[in-house]
């Protein structure tokens, strides 16, 4: 199914991109794709909302 293959291809492409630019120890071990990042009322990325979302979900590895 194309809908399932697209995120897999995106993850693969992103990992390839990061390998060429970051030392191995700086590369993220896990990637979670989202449609949009939560924002505060001033338009900044809400780190608290990201942290809360990460706590509530099972994290999948590479």
PDB file with one MODEL, atoms N, CA, C and O in Angstrom:
MODEL        1
ATOM      1  N   UNK A   1       0.845  -1.189   0.000  1.00  0.00           N
ATOM      2  CA  UNK A   1       0.000   0.000   0.000  1.00  0.00           C
ATOM      3  C   UNK A   1       0.885   1.245   0.000  1.00  0.00           C
ATOM      4  O   UNK A   1       1.841   1.331   0.771  1.00  0.00           O
ATOM      5  N   UNK A   2       0.569   2.205  -0.861  1.00  0.00           N
ATOM      6  CA  UNK A   2       1.374   3.417  -0.986  1.00  0.00           C
ATOM      7  C   UNK A   2       1.368   4.257   0.282  1.00  0.00           C
ATOM      8  O   UNK A   2       2.376   4.881   0.614  1.00  0.00           O
ATOM      9  N   UNK A   3       0.252   4.281   0.990  1.00  0.00           N
ATOM     10  CA  UNK A   3       0.156   5.084   2.208  1.00  0.00           C
ATOM     11  C   UNK A   3       1.119   4.583   3.274  1.00  0.00           C
ATOM     12  O   UNK A   3       1.677   5.380   4.028  1.00  0.00           O
ATOM     13  N   UNK A   4       1.317   3.279   3.344  1.00  0.00           N
ATOM     14  CA  UNK A   4       2.242   2.712   4.319  1.00  0.00           C
ATOM     15  C   UNK A   4       3.679   2.801   3.843  1.00  0.00           C
ATOM     16  O   UNK A   4       4.584   2.950   4.663  1.00  0.00           O
ATOM     17  N   UNK A   5       3.912   2.714   2.553  1.00  0.00           N
ATOM     18  CA  UNK A   5       5.264   2.746   2.007  1.00  0.00           C
ATOM     19  C   UNK A   5       5.866   4.140   2.089  1.00  0.00           C
ATOM     20  O   UNK A   5       7.078   4.281   2.250  1.00  0.00           O
ATOM     21  N   UNK A   6       5.035   5.170   1.981  1.00  0.00           N
ATOM     22  CA  UNK A   6       5.539   6.545   1.981  1.00  0.00           C
ATOM     23  C   UNK A   6       6.297   6.902   3.262  1.00  0.00           C
ATOM     24  O   UNK A   6       7.416   7.406   3.163  1.00  0.00           O
ATOM     25  N   UNK A   7       5.740   6.665   4.476  1.00  0.00           N
ATOM     26  CA  UNK A   7       6.511   6.974   5.684  1.00  0.00           C
ATOM     27  C   UNK A   7       7.800   6.163   5.787  1.00  0.00           C
ATOM     28  O   UNK A   7       8.816   6.671   6.261  1.00  0.00           O
ATOM     29  N   UNK A   8       7.764   4.919   5.353  1.00  0.00           N
ATOM     30  CA  UNK A   8       8.964   4.088   5.389  1.00  0.00           C
ATOM     31  C   UNK A   8      10.031   4.662   4.471  1.00  0.00           C
ATOM     32  O   UNK A   8      11.201   4.726   4.848  1.00  0.00           O
ATOM     33  N   UNK A   9       9.644   5.077   3.278  1.00  0.00           N
ATOM     34  CA  UNK A   9      10.591   5.672   2.335  1.00  0.00           C
ATOM     35  C   UNK A   9      11.128   6.992   2.869  1.00  0.00           C
ATOM     36  O   UNK A   9      12.308   7.296   2.697  1.00  0.00           O
ATOM     37  N   UNK A  10      10.276   7.772   3.511  1.00  0.00           N
ATOM     38  CA  UNK A  10      10.706   9.051   4.076  1.00  0.00           C
ATOM     39  C   UNK A  10      11.712   8.836   5.197  1.00  0.00           C
ATOM     40  O   UNK A  10      12.720   9.538   5.274  1.00  0.00           O
ATOM     41  N   UNK A  11      11.442   7.871   6.062  1.00  0.00           N
ATOM     42  CA  UNK A  11      12.389   7.558   7.148  1.00  0.00           C
ATOM     43  C   UNK A  11      13.737   7.122   6.572  1.00  0.00           C
ATOM     44  O   UNK A  11      14.792   7.548   7.044  1.00  0.00           O
ATOM     45  N   UNK A  12      13.689   6.276   5.556  1.00  0.00           N
ATOM     46  CA  UNK A  12      14.914   5.777   4.936  1.00  0.00           C
ATOM     47  C   UNK A  12      15.717   6.932   4.324  1.00  0.00           C
ATOM     48  O   UNK A  12      16.934   7.006   4.489  1.00  0.00           O
ATOM     49  N   UNK A  13      15.030   7.821   3.625  1.00  0.00           N
ATOM     50  CA  UNK A  13      15.692   8.968   3.007  1.00  0.00           C
ATOM     51  C   UNK A  13      16.267   9.908   4.068  1.00  0.00           C
ATOM     52  O   UNK A  13      17.373  10.424   3.907  1.00  0.00           O
ATOM     53  N   UNK A  14      15.525  10.130   5.142  1.00  0.00           N
ATOM     54  CA  UNK A  14      16.000  11.001   6.213  1.00  0.00           C
ATOM     55  C   UNK A  14      17.227  10.408   6.892  1.00  0.00           C
ATOM     56  O   UNK A  14      18.189  11.124   7.171  1.00  0.00           O
ATOM     57  N   UNK A  15      17.202   9.107   7.160  1.00  0.00           N
ATOM     58  CA  UNK A  15      18.373   8.466   7.779  1.00  0.00           C
ATOM     59  C   UNK A  15      19.599   8.572   6.870  1.00  0.00           C
ATOM     60  O   UNK A  15      20.706   8.822   7.348  1.00  0.00           O
ATOM     61  N   UNK A  16      19.407   8.384   5.576  1.00  0.00           N
ATOM     62  CA  UNK A  16      20.511   8.511   4.623  1.00  0.00           C
ATOM     63  C   UNK A  16      21.069   9.935   4.653  1.00  0.00           C
ATOM     64  O   UNK A  16      22.285  10.127   4.649  1.00  0.00           O
ATOM     65  N   UNK A  17      20.197  10.914   4.683  1.00  0.00           N
ATOM     66  CA  UNK A  17      20.597  12.320   4.732  1.00  0.00           C
ATOM     67  C   UNK A  17      21.396  12.607   6.009  1.00  0.00           C
ATOM     68  O   UNK A  17      22.433  13.270   5.959  1.00  0.00           O
ATOM     69  N   UNK A  18      20.916  12.111   7.141  1.00  0.00           N
ATOM     70  CA  UNK A  18      21.586  12.361   8.413  1.00  0.00           C
ATOM     71  C   UNK A  18      22.938  11.665   8.493  1.00  0.00           C
ATOM     72  O   UNK A  18      23.879  12.214   9.067  1.00  0.00           O
ATOM     73  N   UNK A  19      23.051  10.467   7.927  1.00  0.00           N
ATOM     74  CA  UNK A  19      24.330   9.747   7.936  1.00  0.00           C
ATOM     75  C   UNK A  19      25.437  10.547   7.269  1.00  0.00           C
ATOM     76  O   UNK A  19      26.592  10.496   7.693  1.00  0.00           O
ATOM     77  N   UNK A  20      25.083  11.283   6.230  1.00  0.00           N
ATOM     78  CA  UNK A  20      26.083  12.068   5.518  1.00  0.00           C
ATOM     79  C   UNK A  20      26.447  13.370   6.202  1.00  0.00           C
ATOM     80  O   UNK A  20      27.408  14.027   5.804  1.00  0.00           O
ATOM     81  N   UNK A  21      25.688  13.759   7.234  1.00  0.00           N
ATOM     82  CA  UNK A  21      25.902  15.060   7.847  1.00  0.00           C
ATOM     83  C   UNK A  21      26.206  15.041   9.339  1.00  0.00           C
ATOM     84  O   UNK A  21      26.745  16.010   9.874  1.00  0.00           O
ATOM     85  N   UNK A  22      25.867  13.952  10.009  1.00  0.00           N
ATOM     86  CA  UNK A  22      26.076  13.883  11.451  1.00  0.00           C
ATOM     87  C   UNK A  22      26.932  12.682  11.824  1.00  0.00           C
ATOM     88  O   UNK A  22      26.868  11.629  11.189  1.00  0.00           O
ATOM     89  N   UNK A  23      27.731  12.863  12.861  1.00  0.00           N
ATOM     90  CA  UNK A  23      28.476  11.729  13.408  1.00  0.00           C
ATOM     91  C   UNK A  23      27.463  10.698  13.908  1.00  0.00           C
ATOM     92  O   UNK A  23      26.350  11.053  14.294  1.00  0.00           O
ATOM     93  N   UNK A  24      27.847   9.440  13.901  1.00  0.00           N
ATOM     94  CA  UNK A  24      26.915   8.365  14.273  1.00  0.00           C
ATOM     95  C   UNK A  24      26.284   8.597  15.647  1.00  0.00           C
ATOM     96  O   UNK A  24      25.092   8.348  15.826  1.00  0.00           O
ATOM     97  N   UNK A  25      27.066   9.068  16.612  1.00  0.00           N
ATOM     98  CA  UNK A  25      26.521   9.249  17.953  1.00  0.00           C
ATOM     99  C   UNK A  25      25.520  10.407  18.028  1.00  0.00           C
ATOM    100  O   UNK A  25      24.765  10.502  18.996  1.00  0.00           O
ATOM    101  N   UNK A  26      25.502  11.275  17.037  1.00  0.00           N
ATOM    102  CA  UNK A  26      24.561  12.401  17.015  1.00  0.00           C
ATOM    103  C   UNK A  26      23.272  12.075  16.260  1.00  0.00           C
ATOM    104  O   UNK A  26      22.308  12.838  16.329  1.00  0.00           O
ATOM    105  N   UNK A  27      23.245  10.976  15.556  1.00  0.00           N
ATOM    106  CA  UNK A  27      22.069  10.599  14.776  1.00  0.00           C
ATOM    107  C   UNK A  27      20.978  10.072  15.707  1.00  0.00           C
ATOM    108  O   UNK A  27      21.267   9.328  16.644  1.00  0.00           O
ATOM    109  N   UNK A  28      19.732  10.454  15.453  1.00  0.00           N
ATOM    110  CA  UNK A  28      18.647   9.964  16.315  1.00  0.00           C
ATOM    111  C   UNK A  28      18.472   8.457  16.169  1.00  0.00           C
ATOM    112  O   UNK A  28      18.598   7.912  15.072  1.00  0.00           O
ATOM    113  N   UNK A  29      18.183   7.795  17.272  1.00  0.00           N
ATOM    114  CA  UNK A  29      17.948   6.351  17.236  1.00  0.00           C
ATOM    115  C   UNK A  29      16.544   6.040  16.744  1.00  0.00           C
ATOM    116  O   UNK A  29      16.306   4.992  16.144  1.00  0.00           O
ATOM    117  N   UNK A  30      15.615   6.954  17.001  1.00  0.00           N
ATOM    118  CA  UNK A  30      14.225   6.743  16.616  1.00  0.00           C
ATOM    119  C   UNK A  30      13.690   7.986  15.917  1.00  0.00           C
ATOM    120  O   UNK A  30      14.093   9.110  16.215  1.00  0.00           O
ATOM    121  N   UNK A  31      12.787   7.761  14.995  1.00  0.00           N
ATOM    122  CA  UNK A  31      12.121   8.858  14.292  1.00  0.00           C
ATOM    123  C   UNK A  31      10.621   8.659  14.425  1.00  0.00           C
ATOM    124  O   UNK A  31      10.117   7.546  14.278  1.00  0.00           O
ATOM    125  N   UNK A  32       9.918   9.735  14.702  1.00  0.00           N
ATOM    126  CA  UNK A  32       8.457   9.682  14.760  1.00  0.00           C
ATOM    127  C   UNK A  32       7.938  10.785  13.854  1.00  0.00           C
ATOM    128  O   UNK A  32       8.181  11.966  14.105  1.00  0.00           O
ATOM    129  N   UNK A  33       7.232  10.409  12.811  1.00  0.00           N
ATOM    130  CA  UNK A  33       6.716  11.384  11.860  1.00  0.00           C
ATOM    131  C   UNK A  33       5.363  11.910  12.321  1.00  0.00           C
ATOM    132  O   UNK A  33       4.490  11.143  12.728  1.00  0.00           O
ATOM    133  N   UNK A  34       5.203  13.219  12.251  1.00  0.00           N
ATOM    134  CA  UNK A  34       3.936  13.858  12.612  1.00  0.00           C
ATOM    135  C   UNK A  34       3.533  14.814  11.496  1.00  0.00           C
ATOM    136  O   UNK A  34       4.377  15.279  10.730  1.00  0.00           O
ATOM    137  N   UNK A  35       2.257  15.100  11.411  1.00  0.00           N
ATOM    138  CA  UNK A  35       1.766  16.038  10.395  1.00  0.00           C
ATOM    139  C   UNK A  35       2.178  17.469  10.711  1.00  0.00           C
ATOM    140  O   UNK A  35       2.496  18.244   9.808  1.00  0.00           O
ATOM    141  N   UNK A  36       2.170  17.818  11.996  1.00  0.00           N
ATOM    142  CA  UNK A  36       2.528  19.179  12.406  1.00  0.00           C
ATOM    143  C   UNK A  36       3.034  19.146  13.846  1.00  0.00           C
ATOM    144  O   UNK A  36       2.657  18.271  14.626  1.00  0.00           O
ATOM    145  N   UNK A  37       3.884  20.100  14.189  1.00  0.00           N
ATOM    146  CA  UNK A  37       4.379  20.214  15.553  1.00  0.00           C
ATOM    147  C   UNK A  37       3.433  21.104  16.353  1.00  0.00           C
ATOM    148  O   UNK A  37       2.931  22.101  15.835  1.00  0.00           O
ATOM    149  N   UNK A  38       3.186  20.745  17.626  1.00  0.00           N
ATOM    150  CA  UNK A  38       2.306  21.583  18.443  1.00  0.00           C
ATOM    151  C   UNK A  38       2.959  22.940  18.705  1.00  0.00           C
ATOM    152  O   UNK A  38       4.169  23.030  18.909  1.00  0.00           O
ATOM    153  N   UNK A  39       2.159  23.968  18.696  1.00  0.00           N
ATOM    154  CA  UNK A  39       2.673  25.332  18.871  1.00  0.00           C
ATOM    155  C   UNK A  39       2.010  26.010  20.068  1.00  0.00           C
ATOM    156  O   UNK A  39       0.890  25.680  20.458  1.00  0.00           O
ATOM    157  N   UNK A  40       2.739  26.966  20.632  1.00  0.00           N
ATOM    158  CA  UNK A  40       2.191  27.787  21.706  1.00  0.00           C
ATOM    159  C   UNK A  40       1.356  28.905  21.090  1.00  0.00           C
ATOM    160  O   UNK A  40       1.290  29.035  19.868  1.00  0.00           O
ATOM    161  N   UNK A  41       0.730  29.700  21.926  1.00  0.00           N
ATOM    162  CA  UNK A  41      -0.082  30.814  21.427  1.00  0.00           C
ATOM    163  C   UNK A  41       0.760  31.871  20.718  1.00  0.00           C
ATOM    164  O   UNK A  41       0.228  32.670  19.946  1.00  0.00           O
ATOM    165  N   UNK A  42       2.075  31.883  20.975  1.00  0.00           N
ATOM    166  CA  UNK A  42       2.959  32.845  20.304  1.00  0.00           C
ATOM    167  C   UNK A  42       3.607  32.266  19.052  1.00  0.00           C
ATOM    168  O   UNK A  42       4.405  32.938  18.398  1.00  0.00           O
ATOM    169  N   UNK A  43       3.265  31.014  18.713  1.00  0.00           N
ATOM    170  CA  UNK A  43       3.771  30.408  17.488  1.00  0.00           C
ATOM    171  C   UNK A  43       5.042  29.594  17.642  1.00  0.00           C
ATOM    172  O   UNK A  43       5.543  29.030  16.669  1.00  0.00           O
ATOM    173  N   UNK A  44       5.567  29.528  18.854  1.00  0.00           N
ATOM    174  CA  UNK A  44       6.773  28.726  19.080  1.00  0.00           C
ATOM    175  C   UNK A  44       6.384  27.255  19.228  1.00  0.00           C
ATOM    176  O   UNK A  44       5.244  26.933  19.563  1.00  0.00           O
ATOM    177  N   UNK A  45       7.346  26.370  18.975  1.00  0.00           N
ATOM    178  CA  UNK A  45       7.084  24.937  19.152  1.00  0.00           C
ATOM    179  C   UNK A  45       6.935  24.648  20.643  1.00  0.00           C
ATOM    180  O   UNK A  45       7.778  25.045  21.447  1.00  0.00           O
ATOM    181  N   UNK A  46       5.872  23.963  21.000  1.00  0.00           N
ATOM    182  CA  UNK A  46       5.587  23.648  22.397  1.00  0.00           C
ATOM    183  C   UNK A  46       6.344  22.388  22.811  1.00  0.00           C
ATOM    184  O   UNK A  46       5.928  21.270  22.507  1.00  0.00           O
ATOM    185  N   UNK A  47       7.440  22.585  23.495  1.00  0.00           N
ATOM    186  CA  UNK A  47       8.237  21.437  23.953  1.00  0.00           C
ATOM    187  C   UNK A  47       7.473  20.612  24.979  1.00  0.00           C
ATOM    188  O   UNK A  47       7.600  19.388  25.020  1.00  0.00           O
ATOM    189  N   UNK A  48       6.679  21.284  25.806  1.00  0.00           N
ATOM    190  CA  UNK A  48       5.899  20.559  26.816  1.00  0.00           C
ATOM    191  C   UNK A  48       4.895  19.616  26.157  1.00  0.00           C
ATOM    192  O   UNK A  48       4.739  18.472  26.584  1.00  0.00           O
ATOM    193  N   UNK A  49       4.221  20.094  25.124  1.00  0.00           N
ATOM    194  CA  UNK A  49       3.252  19.247  24.420  1.00  0.00           C
ATOM    195  C   UNK A  49       3.958  18.083  23.727  1.00  0.00           C
ATOM    196  O   UNK A  49       3.434  16.969  23.697  1.00  0.00           O
ATOM    197  N   UNK A  50       5.139  18.333  23.172  1.00  0.00           N
ATOM    198  CA  UNK A  50       5.907  17.251  22.541  1.00  0.00           C
ATOM    199  C   UNK A  50       6.303  16.200  23.570  1.00  0.00           C
ATOM    200  O   UNK A  50       6.176  15.000  23.328  1.00  0.00           O
ATOM    201  N   UNK A  51       6.780  16.662  24.713  1.00  0.00           N
ATOM    202  CA  UNK A  51       7.195  15.750  25.781  1.00  0.00           C
ATOM    203  C   UNK A  51       6.008  14.920  26.262  1.00  0.00           C
ATOM    204  O   UNK A  51       6.131  13.710  26.452  1.00  0.00           O
ATOM    205  N   UNK A  52       4.860  15.567  26.459  1.00  0.00           N
ATOM    206  CA  UNK A  52       3.666  14.849  26.911  1.00  0.00           C
ATOM    207  C   UNK A  52       3.210  13.817  25.884  1.00  0.00           C
ATOM    208  O   UNK A  52       2.807  12.713  26.248  1.00  0.00           O
ATOM    209  N   UNK A  53       3.273  14.172  24.612  1.00  0.00           N
ATOM    210  CA  UNK A  53       2.884  13.239  23.551  1.00  0.00           C
ATOM    211  C   UNK A  53       3.831  12.043  23.511  1.00  0.00           C
ATOM    212  O   UNK A  53       3.395  10.911  23.303  1.00  0.00           O
ATOM    213  N   UNK A  54       5.119  12.290  23.707  1.00  0.00           N
ATOM    214  CA  UNK A  54       6.107  11.207  23.684  1.00  0.00           C
ATOM    215  C   UNK A  54       5.904  10.253  24.859  1.00  0.00           C
ATOM    216  O   UNK A  54       6.103   9.046  24.717  1.00  0.00           O
ATOM    217  N   UNK A  55       5.518  10.773  25.998  1.00  0.00           N
ATOM    218  CA  UNK A  55       5.274   9.927  27.167  1.00  0.00           C
ATOM    219  C   UNK A  55       4.065   9.026  26.961  1.00  0.00           C
ATOM    220  O   UNK A  55       4.018   7.918  27.496  1.00  0.00           O
ATOM    221  N   UNK A  56       3.089   9.490  26.190  1.00  0.00           N
ATOM    222  CA  UNK A  56       1.843   8.758  26.017  1.00  0.00           C
ATOM    223  C   UNK A  56       1.846   7.745  24.900  1.00  0.00           C
ATOM    224  O   UNK A  56       0.869   7.015  24.736  1.00  0.00           O
ATOM    225  N   UNK A  57       2.915   7.674  24.123  1.00  0.00           N
ATOM    226  CA  UNK A  57       2.913   6.749  22.991  1.00  0.00           C
ATOM    227  C   UNK A  57       4.034   5.734  23.142  1.00  0.00           C
ATOM    228  O   UNK A  57       5.068   6.006  23.753  1.00  0.00           O
ATOM    229  N   UNK A  58       3.807   4.568  22.576  1.00  0.00           N
ATOM    230  CA  UNK A  58       4.871   3.573  22.510  1.00  0.00           C
ATOM    231  C   UNK A  58       5.810   3.998  21.405  1.00  0.00           C
ATOM    232  O   UNK A  58       5.372   4.282  20.291  1.00  0.00           O
ATOM    233  N   UNK A  59       7.084   4.044  21.699  1.00  0.00           N
ATOM    234  CA  UNK A  59       8.058   4.512  20.723  1.00  0.00           C
ATOM    235  C   UNK A  59       8.604   3.326  19.951  1.00  0.00           C
ATOM    236  O   UNK A  59       9.063   2.343  20.533  1.00  0.00           O
ATOM    237  N   UNK A  60       8.546   3.433  18.639  1.00  0.00           N
ATOM    238  CA  UNK A  60       9.055   2.373  17.766  1.00  0.00           C
ATOM    239  C   UNK A  60      10.483   2.693  17.364  1.00  0.00           C
ATOM    240  O   UNK A  60      10.822   3.856  17.142  1.00  0.00           O
ATOM    241  N   UNK A  61      11.300   1.699  17.270  1.00  0.00           N
ATOM    242  CA  UNK A  61      12.685   1.875  16.855  1.00  0.00           C
ATOM    243  C   UNK A  61      12.797   2.062  15.364  1.00  0.00           C
ATOM    244  O   UNK A  61      11.795   2.232  14.671  1.00  0.00           O
ATOM    245  N   UNK A  62      14.029   2.029  14.869  1.00  0.00           N
ATOM    246  CA  UNK A  62      14.268   2.238  13.433  1.00  0.00           C
ATOM    247  C   UNK A  62      13.581   1.199  12.634  1.00  0.00           C
ATOM    248  O   UNK A  62      13.665   1.208  11.406  1.00  0.00           O
TER     249      UNK A  62
ENDMDL
END
